[in-house]
Amino acid sequence: MDKSRCKQQLAFSLLLGLWLPHCLTQTTPSNTATSKPTTTPTPSPSPRPERLKVRLSGYPRKHNEGRIELFYKGEWGTICDDDFTIANAHVLCHHLGFVSATGWTHSAKYGKGQGKIWLDNVQCHGGEKSIEFCKSRGWGNSDCTHDEDAGVVCKDERIPGFVDSNVIDVKYMNNKVEEVRLRPVVGVAKKKLPITEGVVEVKYKDGWAQICDVGWTAKNTRVVCGMLGFPHERKVNKNFYRLYLERQKNNFHLHSVACTGTEVHLAACPLEFNKPNATSSCAGGMPAVISCMPGPLFMQNSGLKKKLKISVKLKGGAKVGEGRVEVLKDNVWGTVCDDRWNLLSASVVCRELGFGSAKEALTGARMGQGMGPIYMNEVKCLGQERSIWDCPVKNITSENCQHSEDAAVRCNVPYMGLETSIRITGGRTRYEGRVEVLTSDPNGTQSWGLICGENWSTKEAMVACRQLGLGYANQGLQETWYWDSSNVTDMVMSGVKCMGNEMALSQCQYHKTVSCQRAAAKFAAGVICSETASDLVLNASLVEQTVYIEDRPLHMLYCAAEEDCLSKSAAKANWPYGHRRLLRFSSQIHNIGRADFKPKAGRHSWVWHACHGHYHSMDIFTHYDLLNANGTKVAEGHKASFCLEDTDCQEGISKRYECANFGDQGITVGCWDLYRHDIDCQWIDITDIKPGNYIMQVVINPNYEVAESDFTNNAMKCNCKYDGHRIWFHNCHIGDALSEEAERRFEKYPGQLNNKIS
């Protein structure tokens, strides 16, 4: 029936006081040329108390674009593209944690969805808090097909403080199998974590149910082990378990499972559910039992840990098993471009590193940007490869990949229960407070106690925040003036010294018996944790390109001497006559993290230096050292933060920090601060150095005053050759840019041992 005829009938029927429901409910197929009946959009039903769930789906896509799907009445569905506008896209992108939308798509650009089409003829103004507040035809009232599924493209900039992440999800039906666990049967196994062997159970109704093991394969085991954080499966003695399990009352929910072994979730495998009225739910079988092989980090017997040759690593992640993917080629580390990056490829990386399958495949440098080469693009793993290097990739030289497209992963890791032995109390938010740890006395009685704040630093705080699952350490507090109601006053731990990469404080060094000078509760250790952190990296190639020697007259160095930028022998010089020999170079310091780098000290405590006419916001910002073959420091320079500011930024990023007029100091994410070779103190005083071969070392933020997501890339080294008149730098690189083998070769540079020019 065409639209004009429908209108005529409607008008006629209204005059007669009649209603023609058949005309109003009749729909037109979306793929025909005829128009659709017009309906007046009405506000959606009043929103439910819980927050509406929204996700991006489809393929191919990146993390900030995709088909829009809404979770309503326990079911995911889509939105029709009829009347869709950029204002609708703004509301949806904002809901997902992005600052705005840059566009929207129609006609199922990201593929056709499944299930219900929840909304049609949506009309937002753009400022609504959720799509449910916009006008529409109402929930589930649509005359569209999935050929008309709408999508959005969001601006790749997160709303500050927004922590929900957009998971590039595995394609599986919801409400089938969501949670899976391994229930240990053997008494010893119940007491140790991680649990690596036991009965596979799935969440069912209010409890747990078993899976029939008839036809169960190693491929099924591989998938379950991957979900639980284990890279490999191993054989299990079924006969041992059969005797025990036959005496148990079993509740079978799954009759059969047929995984291929590459799935990242059991729910993605073909599953056959038990019929409710079946007389025998597992004839001739028993509950499925599996055994998993933990990765090196989680092995209880350290003697079994092997020193593996590493060709892939994760950088910049707040938690164990997450980070930017970096791969090793020709002894130099580089990144992976996110084009077509998916869960299959991410899972290969996770398993290679000793974790389970991937929870998330992250794109758009969500774990910060790398600085080295980009080695891989369009990685297409099938899922069973032993290494990402075994997967097909596209030649990177033909693509225009930037570090803003660096791929990252979040891997499944085994449950270790580490967060149960630590807590923070008294803070204004759940991210800060006094650290309290669980201890046991000789009788086995457990109680909470404090950590001595002496020598407690950012490194120890990083471990505490990681153990709590609260991200990075923004600050480590040696005194805690928090209002506290826990009444815990005893010091039970002191002398804590961490490397910074441990999973728990118990893995750090600490005193066998507590020794604390100031044992009052206010001197207990505390933390301020944060979901994000900065990450400073020096541009190594610029240092190599700009190095030179200058003989500078003493009468031009009074300010530099006042700021302690010359070697000690300068104090004995015949001022103002003579000169100092200076090794000069430029430093370009990039913030590639996910939070701005800001000085810990507030501006009220910045120090004014009249000689140079600027404020110092940090006592020591950078160390410049010249080392001999033995690693002994033979010359040094140090820089207070001259003034931390954004000299320049990547395209599309605005400067936030400028020193002029007592402005805010810091370095914005995606920006860099440039200290030119020709400014005061941008040097090492090498007046007293003899000709020879040395190592030049630069360390940013050397005292860990400001929190960063990664301190291993704060140092930069160069081979240095000095003949008494000229100087050369080569092999300049960031501290973690080379393989261990290449780093050893660098340190054994020819000529270094005899200190002669070769």
N, C-alpha and C positions, 0 to 999 in steps of 0.2 A: 504494500500500500504506500503510495507516495505521500510526501509531506503536506501538499496542498489539499489533497483529498481528506487526509486525517484532520487537518484544521477545520475544514468545512463540516465534517461529521461532528467534531467536538463542539463547534459553535451551535450547530443545530440541536445537538443533544442537551447542551446547557439551557437553551431556550425552552426546551421541553421539560427541564428539570431532571433529565436523565444523565447517567454516567456511563461512559463507554470504556470500561477498563481494558478491553481487548485492544483498543487503539493505542492507549498510553503505554501498555506493557510490551507491545510488539516492537522488536528491535530489528535494525538493519545490519546485515553482516558488514564488518569493517572493511573488507577488501573489495567492496563494490563501489561504483561511482555515485550511488544515490546518497542523498543527504540523510542525516540522522534526525530523529525527532528532537526538538528543542525542549529543554527542561530548565526551569529556573533553579540555579544553584542555591542550596540551603546550607546553613552552617552544619558542620558535622556534629554528630551527637556529642553531648558534653564529655569532655575528656575524662578518661579513667584516672584513678589516683596514681597508678604507677606510670613511670615515664615510658612513652611510646618508643619501641625499639625500631631503629632504622639502620639499614646496612646497604653497602654497595656490592653488587655482584656482577657477573658476566665476564666475557673474555673476547678479545684481549683488552686489557685495561691496566691502569696504574692505580695506586692506592687512593688517589684523590678523584677518581672518576668511576662511573659504572651505572648499571641498571639499579634504579631505586626499588628497594623491597622493604615492606612494613610488616611487623609482627603484631597481629591482632587476633584475638580469640584463639590463641595457641597455634596460629598458622601464619607462615610467611606468604605474602602476596605482593603484587606490583601496583603501579599507578598508570592509568591510561594517559596518553599524550594529548588528548583533546583539551583545548584551551590552556595548555601548559605554557607558563611564562618564566622569564628569568627571575621574577619575584618568588615564584614557587621554589626555584632552584636555590635562591638565597636562604630561604627558610630551612630547606633540607640540608644544605651544606653546613649551615650554622649548627643545626641539631647534631651533625656528625663531628663537630669540633673544628671545622674550617672557618676562616674569617668571612668568606663570601663565595659566591659562585662566579665563574667566568663564562659559563654557557650551559646549555641543556641539549638533550638529544631526543629524537623521536624515532618511531618505526623500529623499535627494538634493535638499536645500533649495537648494543652489547649482548645480543642474543635474546631469545625469548625466555621469559620466566615460566614458572610452573605454579599450579594452584590458583588461588583466587586473584581477581583484579579488585583490590580493595577500594580504590578511589577513582573517580572519573570527574571530568569537568572541574578540576580543582582551581580555585581562584584565590591566591594570597595577595596581600598588600606588600609583603616583604619583611615586615617587622614582627610577625607572629613568632611565639616561642616554639611552636610545633606545627606541623602540617595539619594536625587534628583541629586546630583553631581556625583553619581557612574554610571558605565556603566550598561545597562540593555536592554531588548527588547523594551523599550518604554512604556509609560503610557497606561495601559489597554490592552496591547498585550501579552497574555498568553495562554498557552495550558494546564493549570492546572485546577484541581478542588479544592474545599475547604478541601479535604482530605489531601492536601499538604501544608496547611497554616504553615508558619514559625513562630517561637517564639524565644524570647531571655531571658537569665538570666543575670541580671546586678549585678555588685558588689554593695552591700548595703552601699554605701558611696556617699553622695551627693557632687556635685561640689560646692565649696565655693561660696556663693552669689547667687546660683541658687534658685529662689523662686517658680517657677511653680511646682505644686504638681500633682502627678499621681493619678487621681480619680479612685477608683474602681467603675466603672460606673454602673448605672442601665441599664438593657437591654431594650432599647426602640428604635424605629425607629427615625431617626433624621428628622428635618424639618417638624414635625407635630405640636406639641405643645411644645414650648420652654419656653415662659414667661407667667406667670399667675399673675393676680393682683386682689385686692379687691377694688372696687370703692364705696366709701361711698355715700349714698343718703341723709341721715338725716343731716341737717345743723350743729348740734353740733358735730357729729362724724367726720366731715371734718376737724375740728380744732384740734382734739386730736390724739396723736400717742401713742400706735400703733392703726391702723385701724383694728377693730375686726369684723365688720359687713358690708355687702354691696353686690353689684352685682359682681359675678365672671366673669372676662373677660380674654380672651387669646389674645396674640399678633397675629395680622393677617395683612399681607402686611405692610402698613405704619401706621396702627392704631390698634384699639382694637375692638374685637368682643365678642358677648355674647354666652352663652350656653343655649339651650332649656332645661327647667326644667321638661319636661314630663318624668316620670320615674326616676327622680333624687332621690337618696337615701342618708341616713346618712353616708353610707360608702364613697360615693363620697365626701361629706362634710369633712369627717375625713382626706381624702388624701389632699384636697386643704388646709385645716387648717394646716396640717403638713408641707406642702411646705412653708407656710407663717410664720412658726415659732411658731405655737400654738399646745399644746399637746392634746386638746380635742375640740369637736364640741358641740354646744348647739342649741336648737330649735329656729326657727325664725318665726315671724308673717308674713306669706306670703300675707295675705289680706291687711296688711298695705302698703306693697310695690306694690301690684297689681295696685292700683289706680294711683300711681305715674308713674309706668313703662308703663302702657297702653298709656299714653300720649307721651311717648318718641319714637323716631325712633330707632328701634333695628336692629342690623346687626348680625344675627345668623351664627356662623361658625360651631358649633358642634350641631348635632341633638340629640345624646344620648351618655351617659357615663355610663359604668358598672364596677366600681371599686369593688374590694373585701375588701378594707379598709386597706390593709397592704402595698400597693404600696407607694413608696417614691416620686413619681412624677406622675402628671396627665397623662403624655404621656405614662406611663407604663400600664394604664388601657385600656380595649377595648373601642375604640372610633368609632363613626359613624359620618362622616362629611356630612354637607349639600351639596346636589347636586346644582350646580350653577343655573340650570334652574327650580328649584322647585318653585311651585306657593306659597305654604305656608311652611315656614321654621320651624314653631313651633305651629302647630294647637292645640288649646286648652290650650296652656301653656304660659309661660312668661320667661324672663331671670332668670337663676338660682341665687338665693340669699342665702347666708349662714351667720352664726354667729359662731364665734370661742371663746373659753375660753382661755385667756392668762395665762401663768404660773405665779407663785408668784413674780418673778423679774419684771414683766411687768404690774402688776395690778395697775391701777390708784388710786383705793381706798385701801389705806394701811390697813384699818380696816378689809378687806376681807382676808388678807394674813394669812394663817394658819402655825403654827409651825409643820412641818411634820417630822416624824421620817425618817432620811436619811440612806439609805443602799447602796447608790452608789454616787460617786462624780467624777468630772473631775479635773485633776491636770496638770500643766505645759503648759497650752494653753495661747497664746498671746491675744486671743479675747474671748469675752463672748460666751459660748456654744461650746467650743472646748477644748480638752485635753485628757490626758491619763485616761483610765477608771480604777477606783479603787472601790472595793466592800468591804463591811463590814461583817466579819464573826467572831463570838465569841469576839466581841468588838475590833477586830484588823483589820486595813485596809490592803488590798492586791490587786494584779493586776489580769488581765485577759490575758491568752495566745492567740496569734492571729491566731492559726490554725482554718481554716474555718470561720474566722471572716468576716461578711458581713453586707450589709446595713440593712437587716431585724433586726439582733441582735442590730446593732448600733442604729436603730430607737427606739427600746424598751428602751434603755438607755436614749436617748435624751428626749423622752416623759416622762419618769419617773422623769427626772430632771426639767420638766416644760418648755422644748423647743419643737420644732416641730419634724418632721422626720429628718433622717440623710442625710446630703449632701455627706459625705465621711466616709468610714470605713477604718481607717488607720492601717497598720500593721508595724512590724519591729521597734517598739519603736520610731515612728516618732514624738511623743510628749515627748521624754525623757524616761528614764528608772526609774522604781520604785525600792524601796529597801527592801520592806517587803516580805511576802509570796505571792506565785502565787496560786490563789484559783480555777480558772476556765480554762477549755480547751475545744476546739471544741464546743463552744456555738452554739446551733441550735434553735434560736427563730423563731417562725412562723410569728411574727409581731404584733399580737394582745395582747400579754401578758402585764400585768400591771407593771411587774418588771422583770429585768434580772434573778432574783432568781427563777422565774417561768419557765424558759427555760431549756430544757434538756442540760446537760453538761457531759463531759467525766471526769473521775477521774484523777486528776492531778498527782497522785503518780505514775501512770504507764507511764507517759510521761516525756520527757527530755526537759521541757520548761525553757528557760532562760529569764531574764529581757530584753534581746535584742529583745524579741518577744512580748513585751507588746502591747496590743491593745489600739487604741485611736479612737476618733470620732471628726467630725465637724458637728454640728447640725444646722438646719435652725433656725434662731432667728428672731423675729419680727423687721420690720424696724422702728427705733425710730428717725431717722433724727438727731442723736446727733452730727454727724460730720459737720453739717451745721452751728453750732454755735461756731466753733473754727477753727483756721488755724495757720500755721507756715510760717514765711516769712524770706527772707534774707539769707537762708542757701545755702550751696554749692550743696546740693542734697535735694530731697523732704523729706528726713528723718530727717532733722535738721532745726533749725531756732528759731526765737523769737515767743513766743506764743501770739496770739491775740484772744480775745473772743468777741462775738457779744453781745451787750447790748441794752436795750430799755430805753429811757427816759420817764418821765411821760406822754408826748404827744404821745407815741407809736413810736417815730422815732428811727429806729435802726441804730447803728454805731459800728465800731470796736474799741477795747481798749486794753491796756497792763496789764500784771499781775506783781505786785510787786515781785521782786526777793528775798526779805528777807525771810529766812527760807525755801525757795523752795528747795526740795530735790528729791531724786530718787523716793520716793513714789508718790509725786505729778506728777512727770514726767511720771511715769508708767500709771497713769490715763489719762494724756493728750495724750500719744501715743496710748493708747487703744481707746480713743474717736475718734482719727483721723484714726483708722484702720491701723496704721503703726507698729504694733507689740509691742515690749518691749521697755522700756526706757534704753538706754545705759548710759545716763547721764542726770542729771538735772542741768541746768546752772543758777546761780544767777546773772551773768553778761553776756550780749550778745553784742558782738562787731561785729554784722553782718551789712554788707552794706544793706540798706533797702530802698525801693522806695515806701512803702505804706503810708508814712507820718503820721502814727499813733503814737501819742506821749503821750496821756493821760493814766494815771493809773486808771483802773476801777475796779480792784479786788486786794485785799491784804489779808494777814493772811491765805492763803490757807493751809489747813491741811487735808491730806487724809489718809485713812487706807491703800490704795493701790489696793483694789479690786473693787472700784467704777467704774461705766460705763462712768461717765462724771464728770468734775470738779464741775459742779453745785450740785452734790450730796455730795461733800466734805464740811467740815466746812470752813467758811471764814468770814471776817469782814463785818458787816452790812454797815458800812461807811468806805470808803477807808482811810487807815492810813499807809503811807509809808515814812520811814526816808529818803531814797534816791530815789527821784521820777524821776530822769532823765531816758531817754529812754534806755541808756546803762545799767541800773540796772534792766531792765525788765527780767522776767523769760524766759528761753529758754529750749529746749530739743534736745537731739540727740537720735533718735529712731533706732531700729534694728529689723529685722525679727526673729532673734534668740537670746538666752541668755543662760548663764551658770546656773547651779543649784547645789549648794553644800549641801551635806548631810553627817552627821557624822555616822560612824559605831558604833551604840549604844552597840551592844553585845561585841565589843572589849574593850570598856571602862569598862564594867562590869567584864570582864575576867582578866583585867590587874591591877586592883586597889590594892594599898598597902600603908603602912605608912613607911616613912624613917625619922629618926632623923639625920639631916645633920649638921656637925660642921660648925660654922660660918666662919672659915677661908677658907672654900671651897665655900663661897657664895658671895664673893666680886663682881663678875661680875653680878650675879643675882640681888644684891642690886642696882648696878648701873643702871640696866635696869628696876628697880621698880617692881620686881617680888616677893617681900616679903611684909608682912603686915606692917602697920605703926609702930607697937611696936618694930620692928626690929631695928629702928633707935636709940632706947634707950638701946639696948643690950650692954653688955660689950665685944665689939669686941676686939680680935678675939676669945674670950673664949665663951663657951656655944654652943648651937645648936638651930636649928629651926625644928619643926615637920612639915613635908611636906606630903600632900596627893597626891600620884603620880598615873598616869595612862597613857595609850597610846591613841592618837587620830589619827584615819584614816579618812581623809576627801575626799569623792568621789565627782567628778563632773559628775552628771547624766543628765546634761542639753544638749543643742544643740549648745553651743558655748564655747570656752575656757574661763576659769576664769583668767583674767589678772588684775594686779593692775592698778588703775586709774592713779597713778602718773608715769610719765616717768622715765627712769633710771637716768636722769640728776638730779632728786630731791630725789633719794634714799639716806638714811642715813647710813653711815659706822659706825659700832660698833667694835672698835678695840679689846675690851675685849674678845668678842666671835668670832671675825674675820669674820663678815658677814655683808651684806647690809640688811636694813629693807626697804621693798617696800611699806608697809602699816603701819600706826601708830598703829592701833588696828586691829588685824585679828580675835582674839577670846577672849571671856570673859569666865572665869571660876568662878562660884559663888557657895557658900554654903548658903542655905536659911533656916530659921527656919519655924515653923508651920504657922506663920503669913505672910510668904513671905518676911520677912525682911532679908537683906543680912548680914550674920554674919562673913563671910570670903570671900576673893576674890583673883583671880589671873587674869592676863591678858597677852596676848601674842601679841607682834608685829609679823608681818610675818617674822619668823626666816629666812626662805627663801622658797618661794613658788616654788615647783618643782614636777615633776612626779616621785614618788618613784617607782610605778609599774602601769601596765595597763592591761586591759582585753586582751584576746588573739586576735591577729590580729591588735592591735592598737599600734602605735609607740610613744615613749616618745618624747616630743618636748621641755620641759623646764628643765633646769639644772642650779643650782646656781653657780657651780664652774666657776672660771675665769670670774666673772662678767657676767655670762650668763643670758639669758632671764628668767624671773620668771613668773609662772603661773601654772595652772592645766588643762591638756588636757581633752576633753570630753572622758569619758571611762577610765580615769586614776584616781589615788588617791595620796595624799600627806600624808605620815606617820610621825607623831611626836612621837618618842618612849618615853616611860615612864622614861628613864634614861638620858634625855637631860635637860639642864638648862631651867627653867621657865615652864616646863611641869608639873605643880603642883598647888595646893592651899596651902598656909601657914596656917595651923590650930593650930599653937602653943597656941593660946589664947582660943581655943574652948573647951567647957565643954562636957562631955559625954552626948549623947542623940540621938534622931532621927532627921534627916534633909533631905532636898531635895538638891541634887547636880544638878546644871544646867550649861550647856555649850551652848554658843551662838556664831555661826560663822558669820563673816561679820556683827557685831552688829550695826554698824552705817550706814549700807546700802551704803558703799563706792563704791562697785562694783555692777552693775546691775545683778539681777538673775530673772529667770522666776517664782520662787516661794520662798518667804521668810518664809512661814509658817513651812517649814521643817528645818529651820536653827538652831532651839533650840533642845537640847536633855536634858531629865530629868531622874534622878534615885532616888529611895528611898535609904537613907544612914543611916546606924546604926553604931554608934561609942561608944565603951565602955571604952574609955580612953587608951586602949592598941592596940586594933585591929579595923579594919573598914570593913564593908560589903556594897556592892552595890547590889540592886536588882530592878526589874521592869524598867530597863533602856530602854528608848524608844524615838523615834523622836517626836517632838512636835505635829505633826498631825497624828501619827500612830494609836492612840486609838480613840474609840468613845467618845462622850462628857460624857456619863455615866461612862465609865471606867476612864476617866481623873479625874472626880470628886472623884471617889473612891480612886484613886492614891493620891490625895491631902489630903484626910482624913485618911492617913495611921495611924494605931493604935499606940499610944504612942507619936505621934507627938505633940498633944495638951498639954500634961503635961511635954513634953521634958524629959521623963524618958525612960530608956531601957525597952522594954516589952518582 
